[in-house]
Amino acid sequence: MNVKKRNNSIDLFRYVCALLVVIIHTEPFYGGELRGLGIFLKEFLSRIAVPFFFAVSGYFLFLKIDRDGKAPLRSAWRLTKVYLFWSIPYLLLNLWVLRNDIPSFHSRTVSDLFLHGSSSHFWFFPALIYATLLIALIYKAFGWKPLAVTAVVLYIIGVIGSSYTPLGMQIPGLSVLYGWEHFAAVRPSL
């Protein structure tokens, strides 16, 4: 019998990070005497949540790859089905709101669905689906070794593009990426 083991440390930190994501979006303690605590919680401490969720997703994906090389494609397909299922209410709402401007609905909805998420809080799904497909391609073509290097390079590109965008705009090649209109969806306001 195949018994799945839980990793209690990961489970515990997932709960903590879920609370941190709520803090990112609700900005508690931002006013009054606790403003400093609010800034610390939202702008510093909470910023570990999303990278942690990506890392955990990668960890569990690598466990599956170890047993089965086709796991990334199956995971990407499973994520896509969940994403599309939960996107239906938002797509219907967008259709209702933009019912008198169907061309606007079509162009906005299609780009959002594939680039930003069907709703602003669904941005995580396309990012995770693309990352999973990238892992599948790299693993199929080159095996394990390039995955770690790719992860580090993409992490550095992401950090420069979000926290150090003015520096990144000085780097040829990366400046094109950071200046792309859709990249602004993931970059904080400057």
Backbone torsions as a table, in degrees:
resi	resn	phi	psi	omega
1	MET	NA	133.1	-178.9
2	ASN	-87.7	107.5	-179.1
3	VAL	-100.4	125.7	177.7
4	LYS	-83.8	131.3	176.9
5	LYS	-96.5	137.2	176.6
6	ARG	-88.7	147.0	172.8
7	ASN	-104.7	98.9	-174.3
8	ASN	-62.3	-32.3	178.4
9	SER	-64.9	-43.6	178.1
10	ILE	-65.8	-44.6	179.3
11	ASP	-58.5	-44.8	-179.9
12	LEU	-62.5	-45.6	-178.4
13	PHE	-71.3	-26.6	174.2
14	ARG	-63.2	-40.7	176.6
15	TYR	-63.0	-44.2	178.9
16	VAL	-61.1	-45.7	-178.8
17	CYS	-68.0	-32.2	175.1
18	ALA	-62.4	-41.0	176.1
19	LEU	-64.7	-38.1	178.6
20	LEU	-65.0	-36.7	176.3
21	VAL	-64.2	-39.6	176.1
22	VAL	-61.4	-41.1	178.4
23	ILE	-62.1	-39.5	178.2
24	ILE	-57.1	-40.6	-173.6
25	HIS	-90.4	-18.0	-176.5
26	THR	-107.0	-18.6	177.5
27	GLU	52.7	57.6	178.1
28	PRO	-68.9	155.5	177.0
29	PHE	62.8	21.3	-177.6
30	TYR	-78.8	-16.9	-179.5
31	GLY	-112.1	161.6	173.5
32	GLY	73.8	-151.2	-173.7
33	GLU	-68.1	-23.4	-177.2
34	LEU	-97.1	19.5	-178.7
35	ARG	-57.3	-40.8	179.2
36	GLY	-61.6	-41.5	176.7
37	LEU	-64.0	-41.3	179.1
38	GLY	-61.6	-44.2	178.5
39	ILE	-63.8	-44.6	178.8
40	PHE	-60.0	-46.0	-178.3
41	LEU	-64.6	-48.2	-174.9
42	LYS	-76.7	-46.9	-171.3
43	GLU	-87.2	-19.2	-177.0
44	PHE	-119.6	-67.4	-174.3
45	LEU	-61.4	-43.6	-176.1
46	SER	-67.9	-18.9	-176.4
47	ARG	-70.4	-5.9	175.6
48	ILE	-84.1	-13.5	-172.4
49	ALA	-65.2	-55.3	-174.9
50	VAL	-65.1	-46.9	175.2
51	PRO	-58.2	-35.7	177.4
52	PHE	-62.1	-44.9	-179.7
53	PHE	-63.3	-38.5	175.5
54	PHE	-64.4	-43.6	180.0
55	ALA	-62.9	-42.2	178.8
56	VAL	-64.9	-40.9	177.1
57	SER	-60.2	-43.6	177.4
58	GLY	-64.0	-40.6	178.6
59	TYR	-58.0	-49.8	-179.4
60	PHE	-68.4	-33.4	176.6
61	LEU	-65.7	-42.2	178.7
62	PHE	-64.3	-34.5	175.6
63	LEU	-61.9	-39.1	178.7
64	LYS	-71.5	-38.7	179.1
65	ILE	-61.7	-38.6	-179.8
66	ASP	-56.5	-35.8	-179.4
67	ARG	-90.1	-27.1	-171.7
68	ASP	-154.8	117.3	-177.4
69	GLY	-65.5	-17.7	-179.5
70	LYS	-90.1	2.2	-176.7
71	ALA	-56.9	-40.2	-178.6
72	PRO	-61.8	-40.7	-179.7
73	LEU	-66.7	-41.6	177.1
74	ARG	-64.5	-39.9	178.6
75	SER	-65.1	-42.4	178.6
76	ALA	-62.3	-41.7	179.4
77	TRP	-65.7	-42.7	178.7
78	ARG	-62.5	-44.9	177.4
79	LEU	-61.2	-41.0	180.0
80	THR	-62.9	-42.9	179.1
81	LYS	-63.4	-44.2	178.8
82	VAL	-63.5	-45.0	-179.7
83	TYR	-60.3	-47.9	-179.3
84	LEU	-65.5	-40.0	178.3
85	PHE	-58.1	-48.8	-177.6
86	TRP	-77.3	-14.3	177.6
87	SER	-81.1	-22.2	-176.3
88	ILE	-53.8	-48.2	178.8
89	PRO	-59.3	-37.4	-179.6
90	TYR	-71.6	-37.4	177.3
91	LEU	-65.4	-41.8	177.5
92	LEU	-64.5	-39.8	177.6
93	LEU	-63.8	-44.1	177.3
94	ASN	-61.9	-39.2	178.6
95	LEU	-63.1	-41.6	179.3
96	TRP	-65.7	-45.9	-177.9
97	VAL	-65.2	-40.0	-176.2
98	LEU	-102.1	22.8	-174.5
99	ARG	-59.0	-26.7	179.9
100	ASN	-90.1	-0.9	-179.1
101	ASP	-137.4	67.9	-175.1
102	ILE	-59.2	-41.6	177.0
103	PRO	-58.1	-39.4	178.2
104	SER	-65.6	-41.3	177.2
105	PHE	-59.0	-47.3	-175.8
106	HIS	-63.8	-50.9	-176.6
107	SER	-66.7	-42.7	-178.8
108	ARG	-68.4	-44.6	-174.9
109	THR	-69.0	-42.4	-178.5
110	VAL	-65.5	-46.7	-180.0
111	SER	-65.9	-40.8	178.5
112	ASP	-63.4	-41.9	-178.0
113	LEU	-59.4	-41.1	-175.2
114	PHE	-95.7	-19.4	-176.2
115	LEU	-112.3	-43.9	-171.7
116	HIS	-111.4	-16.6	-172.4
117	GLY	104.8	146.8	-176.6
118	SER	-64.3	-20.4	173.2
119	SER	-141.4	156.2	-173.3
120	SER	-58.1	-31.5	179.8
121	HIS	-85.8	3.6	175.8
122	PHE	-101.3	10.5	-178.2
123	TRP	-56.4	-27.4	-176.5
124	PHE	-62.4	-35.6	-176.0
125	PHE	-64.3	-55.5	178.4
126	PRO	-58.7	-38.7	179.4
127	ALA	-61.2	-44.5	-179.2
128	LEU	-70.3	-37.5	177.9
129	ILE	-63.8	-46.5	179.3
130	TYR	-63.9	-40.2	178.2
131	ALA	-63.2	-41.5	179.7
132	THR	-64.8	-42.2	177.6
133	LEU	-65.9	-38.3	176.8
134	LEU	-62.4	-42.7	177.1
135	ILE	-60.7	-43.6	-180.0
136	ALA	-60.6	-44.3	-180.0
137	LEU	-63.7	-48.7	-178.4
138	ILE	-64.2	-44.0	-179.5
139	TYR	-62.7	-43.8	-179.0
140	LYS	-65.1	-40.9	-176.1
141	ALA	-80.7	-37.2	-169.8
142	PHE	-127.8	-10.3	-177.8
143	GLY	88.7	-159.6	-172.9
144	TRP	-72.7	-42.6	-167.2
145	LYS	-55.2	-46.7	-178.2
146	PRO	-68.6	-15.3	-178.2
147	LEU	-63.1	-43.0	-179.5
148	ALA	-65.6	-43.4	179.3
149	VAL	-63.4	-44.3	178.8
150	THR	-60.5	-43.4	179.6
151	ALA	-60.2	-44.9	-179.3
152	VAL	-65.5	-44.7	-179.6
153	VAL	-62.0	-46.3	-180.0
154	LEU	-66.3	-35.7	176.8
155	TYR	-62.8	-45.7	179.9
156	ILE	-62.8	-42.9	177.5
157	ILE	-60.3	-42.2	179.3
158	GLY	-65.2	-42.9	-179.8
159	VAL	-65.5	-45.3	179.1
160	ILE	-62.4	-38.9	-177.1
161	GLY	-74.5	-18.4	-178.9
162	SER	-107.6	-45.2	-176.2
163	SER	-94.4	-24.6	-174.0
164	TYR	-129.9	42.2	-175.9
165	THR	-56.0	-42.5	179.0
166	PRO	-58.7	-36.7	175.5
167	LEU	-66.8	-45.2	-179.2
168	GLY	-61.4	-31.7	179.6
169	MET	-68.5	-14.0	178.1
170	GLN	-88.3	-9.1	-176.9
171	ILE	-94.7	116.6	180.0
172	PRO	-56.7	143.8	-177.9
173	GLY	88.7	-57.9	177.6
174	LEU	-69.6	-30.0	179.2
175	SER	-62.5	-31.8	176.9
176	VAL	-66.2	-44.8	178.2
177	LEU	-62.8	-48.4	-176.6
178	TYR	-70.0	-23.2	177.6
179	GLY	-88.0	-8.8	-179.3
180	TRP	-63.7	134.5	-174.7
181	GLU	-57.9	-33.7	-179.3
182	HIS	-78.5	-21.8	177.2
183	PHE	-67.8	-27.0	179.6
184	ALA	-61.4	-20.8	180.0
185	ALA	-66.8	-25.1	-178.8
186	VAL	-106.3	-8.2	-178.2
187	ARG	-91.8	134.3	177.3
188	PRO	-66.8	156.3	178.9
189	SER	-62.4	138.7	179.6
190	LEU	-107.3	NA	NA
